[in-house]
Amino acid sequence: MRRLLPLLAVLLVAGFLPAGPTPENPDPKMVRPIEALDTVFIEEMTWLEVRDAMKAGKDTVIIATGGVEQNGPYLATGKHNYVLKAATEAIARKLGNALVAPIIAFVPEGDIDPPTLHMRYPGTITLTEETFARLLTDICSSFKTHGFAHIVLIGDSGGNQKGMKDVAAELNAKWKGGKTQVHYIPEYYNYPAVNKWLQDQGIKQEPEGWHDDFAMTAMLMAVDPTLVRMKQRQAADKFRINGVDLAPAAKTIEWGKKIIDFRAEATVKAIRQATAAPKP
């Protein structure tokens, strides 16, 4: 028997024999050793900060879908993702019980071969509807595993809406009777309401045919003016959109902040109504 012990040890180390129970490292119940960062973005948090935020009552996670696509001659291809960074933070902080998942940057934008819709323009990245649905499903399932009670789906682009709605319906049917619910919130993507509100504020637009408008440009300027090529447009005397002058820049940036807040308020109201409803 003594002669077998060294051999058994070698086999165990090499992985040929099953090891006995071992403590998890790090311990999932360990005490967080430092103060938490003040952020709502999960990708900026440590796992301990996420765990403790959930223990403190943050039972909702926001999954936002953006896109990388052509946006006319002035706006960065990732406009939806940049806007969502600002909007989701505003929504989560207004809710008070929510964290924000990493923004899903890639969504259906058209066919690849032959290219259709935005895929006719370089820089666009697309997913098939099937890939998009599977991506959403796996992300939602991950957050269900970790114990979130409410998973909120919002999208900043029109092509994202059907996939989110379908995935929410499928997962709610699959998880019926469980702790976790998925909520598709179309109210976030209500640009007609935004445009009407702007008209009521005196902002009148005449569409120029670009994939761009005052609301989107103003929101992007509130995030970073370089995303709308402010200096280049000023130099070329193109610092306007749909007949609306963007100068002075400070004024347009303030409009952008107001628009983000307007959309966040409408979305928070819809989320609170959805999460207060009885389970399906």
Residue pairs with C-beta under 8 A, 6 or more apart in sequence:
8 17
11 17
12 19
28 51
30 48
32 46
32 48
32 49
32 52
36 45
36 48
36 49
36 52
36 53
37 44
37 45
37 49
39 45
40 88
40 89
40 92
40 93
40 98
40 99
40 100
41 88
41 89
41 99
41 100
41 102
42 50
42 61
42 99
42 100
42 101
42 102
43 101
43 102
45 53
45 99
50 99
50 146
53 99
54 146
54 147
54 148
57 97
58 97
58 98
58 99
59 97
59 147
59 148
59 149
59 150
60 95
60 97
60 98
60 99
60 148
60 149
60 150
60 151
60 152
60 271
60 275
61 98
61 99
61 100
61 101
61 143
61 148
61 150
61 151
61 152
62 88
62 91
62 92
62 98
62 99
62 100
62 101
62 152
62 154
63 101
63 104
63 136
63 139
63 140
63 143
63 151
63 152
63 153
63 154
64 84
64 87
64 88
64 100
64 101
64 103
64 104
64 153
64 154
64 155
64 156
65 103
65 104
65 107
65 136
65 153
65 154
65 155
65 156
65 157
65 160
65 163
65 164
66 78
66 80
66 81
66 83
66 84
66 103
66 104
66 105
66 107
66 155
66 156
66 157
66 160
67 78
67 80
67 81
67 105
67 106
67 107
67 109
67 156
67 157
67 159
67 160
68 77
68 78
68 81
68 105
68 106
68 109
68 123
68 124
68 125
69 77
69 80
69 109
69 118
69 121
69 123
69 124
69 125
69 157
69 211
70 77
70 118
70 120
70 121
70 123
70 124
70 211
71 77
71 79
71 211
71 212
71 216
72 210
72 211
72 212
73 210
74 210
74 212
74 217
74 228
74 229
74 233
74 238
74 241
75 211
75 212
75 216
75 217
75 220
75 227
75 228
75 229
76 82
76 220
76 227
76 228
77 123
77 124
78 105
79 216
79 220
79 227
80 156
80 157
81 103
81 105
81 156
82 220
82 223
82 224
82 227
83 156
83 216
83 219
83 220
83 223
83 260
84 103
84 156
85 103
85 223
86 219
86 222
86 223
86 260
87 156
87 188
87 219
87 260
87 263
87 264
87 267
88 100
88 103
88 154
89 100
90 260
90 261
90 264
91 98
91 100
91 154
91 264
91 267
91 268
91 271
92 98
92 99
92 100
94 264
94 265
94 268
95 268
95 271
95 272
98 152
98 271
101 139
101 143
104 135
104 136
104 139
105 125
106 125
106 126
106 127
107 126
107 127
107 132
107 155
107 157
107 159
107 160
107 163
108 126
108 127
108 128
108 129
108 132
108 159
108 160
108 163
109 117
109 118
109 119
109 124
109 125
109 126
109 127
109 159
110 116
110 117
110 118
110 119
110 120
110 124
110 126
111 117
111 119
111 126
112 119
112 126
117 159
118 124
118 126
119 126
127 135
129 162
129 163
132 160
132 163
133 163
133 166
133 167
136 153
136 163
136 164
136 167
137 167
137 170
137 171
140 151
140 153
140 167
140 171
140 182
141 171
143 151
143 180
144 151
144 175
144 178
144 180
147 179
148 180
149 179
149 180
149 181
150 180
150 181
150 183
150 275
151 171
151 180
151 181
151 182
151 183
152 183
152 185
152 271
152 274
153 164
153 167
153 168
153 182
153 183
153 184
153 185
154 164
154 185
154 188
154 189
154 267
155 161
155 164
155 188
155 189
156 188
156 189
157 189
158 189
160 189
161 186
161 189
164 184
165 184
165 186
167 182
167 184
168 182
168 183
168 184
169 184
171 182
172 181
172 182
172 280
173 280
175 181
175 182
176 279
176 280
177 279
181 275
181 279
181 280
183 271
183 274
183 275
185 267
185 270
185 271
185 274
186 270
187 266
187 267
187 269
187 270
188 263
188 266
188 267
188 270
190 263
190 266
191 215
193 266
194 215
194 259
194 262
194 263
195 205
195 213
195 215
197 262
198 205
198 214
198 215
198 259
203 214
203 244
203 255
204 243
204 244
205 213
205 214
205 241
205 242
205 243
205 244
206 242
206 243
207 213
207 242
208 241
208 242
208 243
210 241
212 241
212 242
213 241
213 242
214 241
214 242
214 244
214 255
215 259
217 228
217 241
217 246
217 252
217 256
218 246
218 252
218 253
218 255
218 256
218 259
219 256
219 259
219 260
220 227
220 228
220 256
221 227
221 228
221 230
221 246
221 249
221 252
221 253
221 256
222 253
222 254
222 256
222 257
222 259
222 260
223 256
225 231
225 249
225 253
228 246
230 239
230 246
230 249
232 238
233 239
233 246
234 247
239 245
239 246
239 247
240 246
246 252
